[in-house]
Amino acid sequence: RLGERAGGPAGEPRSRHAFLAIAGLWCLLAGLAGTVLAGLWAFTDHTIAARNENLFQLSPLGLIQLPLLARGLAGKGPWLRAARRVAWLGAALSLLGLLVHFLPGLFQDNAEILALTVPGNLGLWAGLESWAGRAQEAAPDPRA
């Protein structure tokens, strides 16, 4: 549990900042790489860029995720929900890319990329889900 190792239970500033730093760096790197891959695929005729399965793993969604993370972890409910949805979409695309990798007729050698990105995308989603659950537990009951 990253938050607890970084200084306390989720909700404390140190754990929030640690998670935001790691998740934000992941989103930035994956988003930039995905944007470059998408640009190569859309605007060039490079054979390497055509049918590149790494777009399932490295998506421009990461750049959309950055502001959602910052506002969501600051305690803004709608932003946290949006961040969770985008993270879920990224994780689903990542798993879909893993399945596509094993389809016959597709021979992209990207096992190293899969080994790096699938856990990263799933970890981002799982971390946000855990964060949201803890935030909900810590929220005061409006009926009380």
Backbone hydrogen bonds in HBPLUS format (Angstrom, degrees):
<---DONOR---> <-ACCEPTOR-->    atom                        ^
c    i                          cat <-CA-CA->   ^        H-A-AA   ^      H-
h    n   atom  resd res      DA  || num        DHA   H-A  angle D-A-AA Bond
n    s   type  num  typ     dist DA aas  dist angle  dist       angle   num
A0005-ARG N   A0001-ARG O   3.15 MM   4  6.44 159.2  2.20 156.1 162.3     1
A0006-ALA N   A0002-LEU O   2.98 MM   4  6.09 136.3  2.17 146.4 158.8     2
A0007-GLY N   A0004-GLU O   3.42 MM   3  5.61 166.2  2.44 105.2 107.3     3
A0012-GLU N   A0009-PRO O   3.22 MM   3  6.27 166.6  2.24 149.0 150.5     4
A0016-ARG N   A0012-GLU O   3.07 MM   4  6.24 162.9  2.10 159.7 165.2     5
A0017-HIS N   A0013-PRO O   2.86 MM   4  5.98 160.3  1.90 151.5 156.7     6
A0018-ALA N   A0014-ARG O   2.95 MM   4  6.08 155.1  2.01 145.3 152.1     7
A0019-PHE N   A0015-SER O   3.00 MM   4  6.13 169.4  2.01 148.8 151.8     8
A0020-LEU N   A0016-ARG O   2.91 MM   4  6.01 160.4  1.95 145.8 152.1     9
A0021-ALA N   A0017-HIS O   2.88 MM   4  5.97 154.0  1.95 143.5 150.2    10
A0022-ILE N   A0018-ALA O   3.07 MM   4  6.29 171.0  2.08 155.1 156.6    11
A0023-ALA N   A0019-PHE O   2.84 MM   4  5.83 166.5  1.86 155.2 159.2    12
A0024-GLY N   A0020-LEU O   2.74 MM   4  5.44 148.5  1.84 133.9 144.3    13
A0025-LEU N   A0021-ALA O   2.97 MM   4  6.01 155.3  2.03 139.6 146.0    14
A0026-TRP N   A0022-ILE O   3.02 MM   4  6.24 161.0  2.05 147.7 153.1    15
A0027-CYS N   A0023-ALA O   2.89 MM   4  6.12 164.6  1.91 151.4 155.5    16
A0028-LEU N   A0024-GLY O   2.88 MM   4  6.02 157.9  1.93 147.3 153.7    17
A0029-LEU N   A0025-LEU O   2.96 MM   4  6.12 174.6  1.96 155.6 156.8    18
A0030-ALA N   A0026-TRP O   2.88 MM   4  5.95 169.1  1.89 155.7 159.3    19
A0031-GLY N   A0027-CYS O   2.78 MM   4  5.60 151.7  1.86 138.2 147.4    20
A0032-LEU N   A0028-LEU O   2.91 MM   4  6.01 161.2  1.94 148.0 152.9    21
A0033-ALA N   A0029-LEU O   2.98 MM   4  6.10 166.6  2.00 149.4 153.7    22
A0034-GLY N   A0030-ALA O   2.86 MM   4  5.92 154.9  1.93 142.6 150.4    23
A0035-THR N   A0031-GLY O   2.89 MM   4  6.04 148.6  1.99 142.2 150.7    24
A0036-VAL N   A0032-LEU O   2.98 MM   4  6.25 158.6  2.03 150.7 155.8    25
A0037-LEU N   A0033-ALA O   2.94 MM   4  6.18 165.4  1.96 150.5 154.8    26
A0038-ALA N   A0034-GLY O   2.84 MM   4  5.97 159.8  1.88 146.0 152.0    27
A0039-GLY N   A0035-THR O   2.89 MM   4  6.02 153.7  1.96 143.5 151.0    28
A0040-LEU N   A0036-VAL O   2.87 MM   4  6.14 159.2  1.92 153.1 158.6    29
A0041-TRP N   A0037-LEU O   2.91 MM   4  6.10 157.8  1.96 147.4 153.9    30
A0042-ALA N   A0038-ALA O   2.88 MM   4  6.00 157.8  1.93 147.1 153.0    31
A0043-PHE N   A0039-GLY O   2.86 MM   4  5.66 160.8  1.90 149.5 154.4    32
A0044-THR N   A0040-LEU O   3.25 MM   4  5.31 133.3  2.48 131.4 133.0    33
A0055-LEU N   A0052-ASN O   3.35 MM   3  6.26 172.5  2.36 120.2 122.2    34
A0056-PHE N   A0053-GLU O   3.08 MM   3  5.87 160.8  2.12 119.9 124.6    35
A0057-GLN N   A0054-ASN O   2.97 MM   3  5.12 131.5  2.22  99.3 112.3    36
A0058-LEU N   A0054-ASN O   2.78 MM   4  5.96 173.0  1.79 166.5 168.0    37
A0062-GLY N   A0059-SER O   3.17 MM   3  6.14 173.3  2.18 126.9 127.6    38
A0063-LEU N   A0060-PRO O   3.04 MM   3  5.70 143.2  2.18 116.6 124.3    39
A0064-ILE N   A0061-LEU O   3.02 MM   3  5.07 125.8  2.33  97.8 112.3    40
A0065-GLN N   A0061-LEU O   2.90 MM   4  6.17 143.9  2.03 147.8 159.0    41
A0069-LEU N   A0065-GLN O   2.84 MM   4  6.00 155.2  1.90 161.6 168.1    42
A0070-ALA N   A0066-LEU O   3.16 MM   4  6.46 169.1  2.18 156.9 158.4    43
A0071-ARG N   A0067-PRO O   3.09 MM   4  6.19 171.4  2.09 149.7 152.1    44
A0072-GLY N   A0068-LEU O   2.77 MM   4  5.66 152.3  1.84 142.5 152.0    45
A0073-LEU N   A0069-LEU O   2.86 MM   4  5.87 165.5  1.88 155.0 157.5    46
A0074-ALA N   A0071-ARG O   3.21 MM   3  5.04 139.6  2.38  91.9 103.6    47
A0076-LYS N   A0071-ARG O   3.33 MM   5  5.90 156.3  2.39 154.6 153.7    48
A0075-GLY N   A0072-GLY O   3.16 MM   3  5.53 158.0  2.21 108.0 112.3    49
A0080-LEU N   A0076-LYS O   3.00 MM   4  6.24 152.8  2.07 156.4 165.1    50
A0081-ARG N   A0077-GLY O   3.03 MM   4  6.31 159.5  2.07 155.1 160.5    51
A0082-ALA N   A0078-PRO O   3.02 MM   4  6.22 157.4  2.07 141.9 148.1    52
A0083-ALA N   A0079-TRP O   2.83 MM   4  6.04 156.2  1.88 146.3 153.4    53
A0084-ARG N   A0080-LEU O   2.91 MM   4  6.11 155.0  1.97 147.6 154.0    54
A0085-ARG N   A0081-ARG O   2.99 MM   4  6.26 153.6  2.07 146.6 153.6    55
A0086-VAL N   A0082-ALA O   2.97 MM   4  6.23 163.6  2.00 154.3 157.9    56
A0087-ALA N   A0083-ALA O   2.93 MM   4  6.05 156.8  1.99 145.0 152.1    57
A0088-TRP N   A0084-ARG O   2.85 MM   4  6.02 150.9  1.93 142.8 151.2    58
A0089-LEU N   A0085-ARG O   2.94 MM   4  6.21 158.0  1.99 146.8 152.4    59
A0090-GLY N   A0086-VAL O   2.90 MM   4  6.17 157.2  1.95 147.8 154.0    60
A0091-ALA N   A0087-ALA O   2.89 MM   4  6.12 156.7  1.94 148.5 154.7    61
A0092-ALA N   A0088-TRP O   2.83 MM   4  6.05 158.1  1.88 152.1 158.5    62
A0093-LEU N   A0089-LEU O   2.90 MM   4  6.10 161.6  1.93 150.8 155.6    63
A0094-SER N   A0090-GLY O   2.97 MM   4  6.10 151.5  2.05 140.6 148.9    64
A0095-LEU N   A0091-ALA O   2.95 MM   4  6.25 157.4  2.01 149.5 154.5    65
A0096-LEU N   A0092-ALA O   2.88 MM   4  6.11 155.5  1.94 147.9 155.5    66
A0097-GLY N   A0093-LEU O   2.82 MM   4  6.07 154.0  1.89 147.3 154.3    67
A0098-LEU N   A0094-SER O   2.98 MM   4  6.30 143.6  2.12 140.0 150.1    68
A0099-LEU N   A0095-LEU O   2.98 MM   4  6.33 154.0  2.05 147.9 154.2    69
A0100-VAL N   A0096-LEU O   2.86 MM   4  6.14 158.9  1.91 151.7 158.0    70
A0101-HIS N   A0097-GLY O   3.02 MM   4  6.14 142.8  2.16 138.5 147.7    71
A0102-PHE N   A0099-LEU O   3.08 MM   3  5.56 142.4  2.23 108.7 118.1    72
A0103-LEU N   A0100-VAL O   3.08 MM   3  5.23 164.7  2.11 109.3 114.2    73
A0110-ASN N   A0108-GLN O   3.12 MM   2  5.78 120.1  2.49 107.9  91.8    74
A0114-LEU N   A0110-ASN O   2.98 MM   4  6.30 161.6  2.01 155.9 161.2    75
A0115-ALA N   A0111-ALA O   2.87 MM   4  6.09 156.3  1.93 146.7 153.4    76
A0116-LEU N   A0112-GLU O   3.13 MM   4  6.36 138.1  2.31 140.3 150.3    77
A0116-LEU N   A0113-ILE O   3.20 MM   3  5.22 130.6  2.46  95.6 108.3    78
A0117-THR N   A0113-ILE O   2.85 MM   4  5.96 169.8  1.86 159.3 162.3    79
A0118-VAL N   A0114-LEU O   3.07 MM   4  5.52 161.8  2.11 138.4 144.2    80
A0121-ASN N   A0117-THR O   2.83 MM   4  5.99 166.3  1.85 161.8 163.2    81
A0122-LEU N   A0118-VAL O   2.96 MM   4  6.06 166.4  1.98 154.6 158.9    82
A0123-GLY N   A0119-PRO O   2.75 MM   4  5.66 149.1  1.84 138.9 148.4    83
A0124-LEU N   A0120-GLY O   3.01 MM   4  6.17 150.2  2.10 141.9 148.8    84
A0125-TRP N   A0121-ASN O   3.22 MM   4  6.44 164.7  2.24 144.6 148.3    85
A0126-ALA N   A0122-LEU O   2.85 MM   4  6.04 167.9  1.86 151.9 155.9    86
A0127-GLY N   A0123-GLY O   2.79 MM   4  5.80 156.0  1.85 143.6 150.8    87
A0128-LEU N   A0124-LEU O   3.03 MM   4  6.21 158.5  2.08 147.2 152.2    88
A0129-GLU N   A0125-TRP O   2.95 MM   4  6.20 157.6  2.00 151.4 158.1    89
A0130-SER N   A0126-ALA O   2.90 MM   4  6.08 159.1  1.95 148.5 154.1    90
A0131-TRP N   A0127-GLY O   2.86 MM   4  6.02 158.5  1.91 144.9 151.6    91
A0132-ALA N   A0128-LEU O   2.83 MM   4  6.00 161.7  1.87 148.5 153.3    92
A0133-GLY N   A0129-GLU O   2.98 MM   4  6.19 155.6  2.04 145.3 151.8    93
A0134-ARG N   A0130-SER O   3.00 MM   4  6.26 158.7  2.04 152.2 157.3    94
A0135-ALA N   A0131-TRP O   2.83 MM   4  6.04 155.5  1.89 150.6 158.4    95
A0136-GLN N   A0132-ALA O   2.94 MM   4  6.08 149.7  2.03 142.7 150.6    96
A0137-GLU N   A0133-GLY O   3.03 MM   4  6.26 151.6  2.11 141.1 148.8    97
A0138-ALA N   A0134-ARG O   2.94 MM   4  6.12 149.9  2.03 145.5 153.3    98
A0139-ALA N   A0135-ALA O   3.03 MM   4  6.11 126.5  2.32 136.3 149.0    99
A0144-ALA N   A0141-ASP O   3.07 MM   3  5.48 156.7  2.13 112.3 119.4   100
